């Protein structure tokens, strides 16, 4: 059950770069207001591609959960886990400092009949060079609801998730 909860919290960050898409930078190709994500927690990987965003970095933007979650999106997780992003995370960018920040991420993970919901706030992401790929700093998500088998909180290590805006 601990793996489920960690994957759920991580999937919430499913905000992460798969690395199969070319990152746009200031001098690069025009951005298409999309984001790819990946997160690995306890050996389970959750990914999505081409989620819609409300703007392009460095402008403040929201990632549309309806283009991440199925049926409109393609969020998938390994290990027999399903995940659902419950909010539209808002990202702000500080290009001078090379960081992005997320207000909060709220996610539900489910395996078999066990469901766990977690929320992480004030997540900080480090920019990878001049690309629009951002890698998370360590963060902890707190359980907001779910089975008694779900841990009260889960931690995602630094580098356990990334986000690629394109």
FENHU-V990206 format. One record per backbone hydrogen bond with DSSP energy under -1.0 kcal/mol. NH is the residue of the N-H (numbers start at 1). CO is the residue of the C=O. Records with the same first field share a line. If there is no record, write none. Layout:
NH=CO + CO
This chain:
5=1
6=2
7=3
8=4
9=5
10=6
11=7
12=8
13=10
14=11
16=14
28=25
32=166
35=51
36=164
37=48
38=162
39=46
40=160
41=44
44=41
46=39
47=76
48=37
51=35
53=33
54=62
59=56
61=91
63=89
64=52
67=64
68=65
69=65
73=69
75=68
76=47
78=45
82=110
84=108
86=106
91=61
92=101
94=99
98=94
99=94
100=125
101=92
102=123
103=90
105=120
107=118
108=84
109=116
110=82
111=114
114=111
116=109
117=145
118=107
119=142
120=105
122=103
123=102
125=100
126=135
127=98
128=133
129=127
131=128
134=163
135=126
136=161
137=124
139=156
141=154
142=119
143=152
144=117
145=117
147=115
150=147
154=141
156=139
159=136
160=157
162=38
163=134
164=36
165=132
166=34
